[in-house]
Structures are given as structure tokens and as C-alpha cells.
Amino acid sequence: MPSAMPPPIASRPAGGFSLLEMLVALTVLGFLMVGLNQGVHTGLRLWAAQSRQIRVTADLDTAARLLRGLLTGIPILPAAVANPGAAPVAISFKGSASQLSFVGDLPTGLGGTRRAEINLGARDNILALSWVPRRHAARAAKPAATETELLRGVASLELAYWGAGRPGVPAGWLPRWDGPSLPPLIRLRLGFVNGDPRRWPDMIIAPRLWTPTP
């Protein structure tokens, strides 16, 4: 009696995949899609955070450049240039701990400047310049002031002026400077509202053409 033949071994179809291999491949593909999706979301969040930081830095840099340009370029009276050993005398300059008023040259945005009576201060959490064009005629009607916003989210502005309050007194930082002579140094310190991550290092500016007496 012939022996029973063993059942034939099922062979894999040429070029095909088993059901188990298909499930494993689909599972791996699913993990890859999840990983790619999370990677895209993470990349978008990082890009958005970087864009916000760039905007914040650009705003601070623009305001700092404008203020430094205005205060280092305060115009002075011609007679003061003839005496380089003395502090120059401005057309107008008066500063307190919270605001500064002076005559300066505002950039026009077209490569030139425009002389104006300028007031720097902070209110309603905004650091701003309020200015009117400088009129040569004493009786000319003064136009309404224009306010230019520099920074938002500013909780405080603290100004100080380096110099001697009176003859014979050592120089130091003073909360007030009545001018019209310019102080050797001006310090601007900003504080931002709670929760604002921005930081403003103390800005110390030397008004133009001031030369210390030997």
C-alpha cells in the first residue's frame, strides 16, 4: 500500500506579499506618517516663534537707532562751536525723569531731515515722539502735534542726565536737566509690561560735539 504523501507546502505567489507582511508594512507606514506630521507641526511652531522674535528684535533695534540718531545729532548754537572746551548749547533742551523735550532733526524718510520741536515720553504703555515743525517766525501759528509711536508695551520710561548739578559738586546721574546746555551723557531706561519677555539694556548716549574740559 503506497505511503500517504505529505500535504504540499503552500508556496508564496511569485512577486507577492503575505497578509502579515502587508500589515507590518502598513503599520510602519502609519508610524512614519505620524512622525512626519508631528515634525511638520513642530517645524511650523519653531518658524512662528522665530518670526515673532525677529519682529520683536527689529522693533527694538529700529527704536534704538532712531533715538540714538536724534540725541547724538541735537543741533547746537553756532556760538557754542567756537568754544570746544565747554558743553555745547542746544537750541532748546529740557529733560525730566519721565520725558525729554528738545529741538532736533527728524528723518523724512527721503534721505533728508526736518527740524522739529520734539517731546519724548511714554503713556498708555506706548513710547512715542510728539513733534511739531520748527518755525523760524516767532509769531507763526503752531500746528497740531504729530505723534509717532516707537514701541508698545512700555510700562515705564526713566531718563537720567550725567553732569554736575552746580559748580563744585561732583558729576553724577541727575533726574533733571534744564538746559539749554547739553549734558555730557543721557541715559534711557525702559521697563515693559508684565509678561513681556523683551529686555532693553540701558542706552547711554553722548550728545553731539560735547568735549570734556581737560
C-alpha positions as CSV (number, residue, x, y, z in Angstrom):
1,M,0.0,0.0,0.0
2,P,1.6,3.2,-1.0
3,S,2.5,5.6,1.8
4,A,0.5,8.8,2.2
5,M,2.0,11.7,0.5
6,P,2.6,14.8,2.8
7,P,0.4,17.8,2.0
8,P,2.1,20.2,-0.4
9,I,3.7,23.2,1.2
10,A,1.9,26.4,0.1
11,S,4.3,28.4,-1.9
12,R,4.3,32.2,-2.0
13,P,3.0,33.6,-5.2
14,A,5.8,35.0,-7.3
15,G,6.2,38.7,-6.6
16,G,3.5,38.8,-3.9
17,F,3.4,39.5,-0.2
18,S,1.7,37.6,2.6
19,L,-1.1,39.2,4.7
20,L,1.2,39.5,7.7
21,E,3.9,41.4,5.7
22,M,1.2,43.8,4.4
23,L,0.0,44.5,7.9
24,V,3.5,45.2,9.1
25,A,4.3,47.5,6.2
26,L,1.1,49.4,6.7
27,T,1.8,49.8,10.5
28,V,5.3,51.1,9.8
29,L,3.9,53.5,7.2
30,G,1.4,54.7,9.7
31,F,4.1,55.4,12.2
32,L,6.1,57.2,9.6
33,M,3.2,59.4,8.6
34,V,2.5,60.3,12.3
35,G,6.2,61.2,12.8
36,L,6.2,63.3,9.6
37,N,3.0,65.1,10.7
38,Q,4.4,65.9,14.1
39,G,7.7,67.0,12.6
40,V,5.8,69.5,10.3
41,H,3.8,70.9,13.2
42,T,7.0,71.3,15.3
43,G,8.8,73.0,12.4
44,L,5.9,75.4,11.9
45,R,5.8,76.3,15.6
46,L,9.5,76.9,15.6
47,W,9.3,79.0,12.5
48,A,6.4,81.1,14.0
49,A,8.4,81.6,17.2
50,Q,11.5,82.7,15.3
51,S,9.4,85.1,13.2
52,R,8.0,86.7,16.3
53,Q,11.4,87.0,17.9
54,I,12.8,88.6,14.7
55,R,9.9,91.1,14.7
56,V,10.5,91.9,18.3
57,T,14.2,92.4,17.8
58,A,13.6,94.5,14.7
59,D,11.2,96.8,16.6
60,L,13.6,97.3,19.4
61,D,16.5,97.9,17.0
62,T,14.5,100.4,15.0
63,A,13.5,102.4,18.1
64,A,17.1,102.4,19.5
65,R,18.6,103.5,16.2
66,L,16.1,106.4,15.9
67,L,16.6,107.6,19.4
68,R,20.4,107.4,19.2
69,G,20.4,109.2,15.9
70,L,18.1,112.0,17.3
71,L,20.0,112.5,20.6
72,T,23.5,112.3,19.1
73,G,22.5,114.8,16.4
74,I,20.9,117.5,18.6
75,P,21.7,120.8,16.8
76,I,23.6,123.3,18.8
77,L,24.0,127.1,18.5
78,P,26.9,128.2,16.3
79,A,28.5,130.3,19.1
80,A,29.0,127.1,21.1
81,V,31.2,125.6,18.4
82,A,33.7,128.3,18.9
83,N,34.4,127.2,22.4
84,P,35.2,123.4,22.2
85,G,36.2,123.2,25.9
86,A,32.7,124.0,27.1
87,A,29.5,122.0,26.9
88,P,27.6,122.9,23.7
89,V,24.4,124.9,24.0
90,A,21.3,123.5,22.2
91,I,18.6,125.5,20.5
92,S,16.3,124.0,23.1
93,F,16.8,121.2,25.6
94,K,14.9,120.3,28.8
95,G,14.7,116.9,30.4
96,S,13.0,115.3,33.4
97,A,13.0,111.8,34.7
98,S,10.0,110.8,32.6
99,Q,10.2,113.0,29.4
100,L,12.6,114.9,27.3
101,S,11.9,118.0,25.1
102,F,14.4,119.4,22.6
103,V,14.7,120.8,19.1
104,G,16.1,118.1,16.8
105,D,16.2,116.9,13.2
106,L,13.7,114.2,12.3
107,P,14.4,112.0,9.3
108,T,11.9,112.5,6.5
109,G,12.3,109.0,5.0
110,L,13.6,110.6,1.8
111,G,17.2,110.9,2.7
112,G,16.8,114.3,4.4
113,T,15.8,115.7,7.8
114,R,13.2,118.2,9.1
115,R,13.8,120.4,12.1
116,A,11.2,119.9,14.8
117,E,10.3,120.6,18.4
118,I,10.3,117.1,19.8
119,N,9.0,115.6,23.0
120,L,9.9,112.0,24.0
121,G,7.7,110.3,26.6
122,A,5.6,107.2,27.5
123,R,1.9,107.0,28.2
124,D,-0.8,104.3,27.9
125,N,2.0,101.7,27.6
126,I,3.3,103.4,24.4
127,L,6.7,105.0,23.9
128,A,6.2,107.8,21.4
129,L,7.6,111.0,19.9
130,S,5.3,114.0,19.8
131,W,6.5,116.7,17.5
132,V,5.7,119.9,15.5
133,P,7.7,121.5,12.8
134,R,10.1,124.2,14.0
135,R,9.0,127.6,12.8
136,H,11.5,130.4,12.4
137,A,8.9,133.1,12.7
138,A,8.1,133.8,16.4
139,R,4.5,134.6,15.7
140,A,3.8,131.8,13.3
141,A,0.9,129.7,14.3
142,K,2.0,126.4,15.8
143,P,0.3,123.4,14.1
144,A,-1.1,120.4,15.9
145,A,1.4,118.0,17.2
146,T,2.0,114.7,15.4
147,E,2.6,111.6,17.5
148,T,4.9,108.9,16.2
149,E,4.6,105.5,18.0
150,L,8.0,103.9,18.7
151,L,7.2,100.9,20.9
152,R,4.1,99.3,22.5
153,G,4.0,97.5,25.8
154,V,6.2,100.1,27.6
155,A,5.4,100.3,31.3
156,S,7.9,103.0,32.2
157,L,10.5,105.4,30.8
158,E,13.3,106.5,33.1
159,L,15.7,109.2,31.9
160,A,18.8,110.5,33.6
161,Y,21.5,113.0,32.8
162,W,25.2,112.9,33.7
163,G,26.7,116.1,34.9
164,A,27.2,118.4,37.9
165,G,24.1,119.9,39.3
166,R,26.1,123.0,40.3
167,P,29.7,124.2,40.3
168,G,31.9,122.4,42.8
169,V,29.7,119.3,43.0
170,P,31.0,116.0,41.6
171,A,29.2,114.8,38.5
172,G,26.6,112.1,38.7
173,W,23.4,110.9,37.3
174,L,20.7,113.5,37.7
175,P,16.9,113.2,37.3
176,R,16.5,116.6,35.7
177,W,18.4,118.8,33.2
178,D,17.0,122.2,32.4
179,G,19.5,123.2,29.6
180,P,19.9,124.8,27.2
181,S,23.4,123.4,27.6
182,L,23.6,119.7,26.8
183,P,24.6,117.1,29.4
184,P,27.6,115.1,28.6
185,L,25.6,111.9,28.7
186,I,21.9,110.9,28.6
187,R,20.6,107.5,29.9
188,L,17.4,105.9,28.7
189,R,15.9,103.0,30.7
190,L,12.7,101.2,29.6
191,G,10.5,98.8,31.5
192,F,8.0,96.6,29.8
193,V,4.6,95.4,31.0
194,N,4.3,92.2,33.0
195,G,4.6,89.1,30.8
196,D,6.5,90.9,28.1
197,P,9.8,89.0,27.5
198,R,11.6,91.9,25.9
199,R,14.6,93.5,27.5
200,W,16.1,96.9,26.9
201,P,19.7,97.4,28.1
202,D,20.4,100.9,29.4
203,M,21.1,103.1,26.5
204,I,23.7,105.8,27.2
205,I,24.1,108.5,24.6
206,A,26.6,111.3,24.3
207,P,25.1,114.4,22.6
208,R,26.9,115.6,19.5
209,L,30.1,117.7,19.8
210,W,30.4,117.5,23.6
211,T,34.1,117.5,24.6
212,P,35.2,117.3,28.2
213,T,37.3,120.1,29.6
214,P,40.9,119.0,30.2
